[in-house]
Amino acid sequence: MAEISEGTFQNAVTEYLIRHRSILDVQSKLAEAVARINRAVAKSVTNCGCISIHAARQRFPADLSMTELRDVMQTHLNGAVCERCREVLETEIGMALFYMAATCSLLNLDFGEVLRKEHGRTVSLGVFRLT
């Protein structure tokens, strides 16, 4: 498969976004797509069982740096997503990306530029980005 750029993806989304051109439609479809990702994760646990979630309070040892914490923090996930569940998750995440690109198009934003700027913020702020 040929490599695809963010611009090429956004152009394709813009070209095929016909039925849901209203920003309200796109926003509600994006919210629905994110909910479907959550549902796909839940079904991987409850219906398939390829992954399980064992959540407990995270412990933050006081003597570790922020970088070292990454190695001790838990994802609460056990197992690995099977091929069938992976396919569903990739489809659902793809739909969310579609509506994210559609949002950018309708608001006259460059999806690739949004990604580049977020990458820059993430790299420059490092572990402090999401704390």
C-alpha positions as CSV (number, residue, x, y, z in Angstrom):
1,M,0.0,0.0,0.0
2,A,1.3,3.4,-0.9
3,E,2.2,5.9,1.9
4,I,-0.5,8.5,2.5
5,S,0.0,12.0,3.9
6,E,-2.3,13.9,6.2
7,G,-3.0,16.3,3.3
8,T,-4.0,13.5,1.0
9,F,-6.3,12.0,3.6
10,Q,-7.9,15.4,4.4
11,N,-8.4,16.0,0.6
12,A,-10.1,12.6,0.2
13,V,-12.3,13.3,3.3
14,T,-13.3,16.7,1.9
15,E,-14.1,15.1,-1.5
16,Y,-16.3,12.4,-0.1
17,L,-18.0,14.4,2.7
18,I,-21.3,15.0,1.0
19,R,-24.1,13.8,3.2
20,H,-22.8,15.2,6.5
21,R,-21.5,18.6,5.5
22,S,-23.0,20.5,8.4
23,I,-20.6,21.1,11.3
24,L,-23.3,19.8,13.6
25,D,-23.5,16.5,11.7
26,V,-19.7,16.1,11.7
27,Q,-19.4,16.9,15.4
28,S,-22.1,14.4,16.3
29,K,-20.6,11.8,14.0
30,L,-17.2,12.3,15.6
31,A,-18.7,11.9,19.1
32,E,-20.4,8.7,17.9
33,A,-17.2,7.4,16.4
34,V,-15.3,7.9,19.7
35,A,-18.2,6.2,21.6
36,R,-17.8,3.2,19.1
37,I,-14.1,3.0,19.9
38,N,-15.0,2.8,23.6
39,R,-17.6,0.1,22.8
40,A,-15.1,-1.9,20.7
41,V,-12.7,-1.9,23.6
42,A,-15.4,-3.0,26.0
43,K,-16.5,-5.8,23.6
44,S,-12.8,-7.0,23.4
45,V,-13.0,-7.5,27.1
46,T,-16.6,-8.7,27.6
47,N,-17.5,-10.6,24.4
48,C,-14.2,-11.8,23.1
49,G,-12.0,-11.9,26.2
50,C,-8.8,-11.3,24.3
51,I,-7.9,-8.5,26.7
52,S,-8.9,-7.9,30.3
53,I,-8.8,-4.9,32.5
54,H,-7.5,-5.1,36.0
55,A,-7.5,-1.6,37.4
56,A,-6.3,-0.5,40.8
57,R,-5.0,2.7,42.3
58,Q,-1.8,3.8,40.7
59,R,1.1,4.1,43.1
60,F,3.6,6.9,42.6
61,P,6.9,6.2,44.3
62,A,8.2,9.5,45.6
63,D,11.8,8.8,44.7
64,L,11.2,8.3,40.9
65,S,11.6,11.0,38.2
66,M,8.7,11.7,35.8
67,T,10.6,9.7,33.1
68,E,11.1,6.7,35.4
69,L,7.4,6.7,36.3
70,R,6.6,5.6,32.8
71,D,8.2,2.3,33.5
72,V,6.2,1.6,36.7
73,M,2.8,3.0,35.7
74,Q,0.2,0.4,34.7
75,T,-2.0,0.3,31.6
76,H,-4.4,-1.9,33.5
77,L,-4.6,-4.1,30.4
78,N,-3.8,-7.8,30.3
79,G,-3.5,-9.8,27.1
80,A,-3.4,-8.6,23.5
81,V,-6.1,-7.6,21.1
82,C,-6.9,-10.5,18.8
83,E,-6.9,-10.0,15.0
84,R,-10.7,-9.8,14.8
85,C,-10.9,-7.1,17.6
86,R,-7.9,-5.3,16.0
87,E,-9.8,-5.1,12.8
88,V,-12.9,-3.6,14.5
89,L,-10.8,-1.1,16.5
90,E,-8.8,0.0,13.4
91,T,-12.1,0.6,11.6
92,E,-13.6,2.6,14.5
93,I,-10.4,4.6,15.0
94,G,-10.3,5.2,11.2
95,M,-13.9,6.6,11.3
96,A,-12.9,8.9,14.2
97,L,-9.9,10.1,12.1
98,F,-12.3,10.7,9.1
99,Y,-14.6,12.9,11.2
100,M,-11.6,14.7,12.8
101,A,-10.3,15.5,9.3
102,A,-13.8,16.6,8.2
103,T,-13.9,18.9,11.2
104,C,-10.6,20.4,10.1
105,S,-11.9,20.8,6.5
106,L,-15.1,22.5,7.5
107,L,-13.2,24.9,9.8
108,N,-10.6,25.5,7.2
109,L,-7.8,24.0,9.3
110,D,-5.0,21.9,7.9
111,F,-5.2,18.4,9.5
112,G,-1.4,17.8,8.9
113,E,-0.5,21.2,10.4
114,V,-2.6,20.4,13.5
115,L,-0.7,17.1,13.8
116,R,2.6,18.8,13.4
117,K,1.9,21.5,16.0
118,E,0.6,18.9,18.5
119,H,3.8,16.8,17.8
120,G,5.9,19.9,18.5
121,R,4.1,20.6,21.7
122,T,4.4,17.0,22.8
123,V,8.1,16.8,22.0
124,S,8.9,20.2,23.6
125,L,6.9,19.6,26.8
126,G,7.7,15.9,27.1
127,V,6.3,14.1,30.1
128,F,4.8,17.4,31.3
129,R,2.4,17.6,28.3
130,L,-0.5,15.7,29.8
131,T,0.2,16.0,33.5
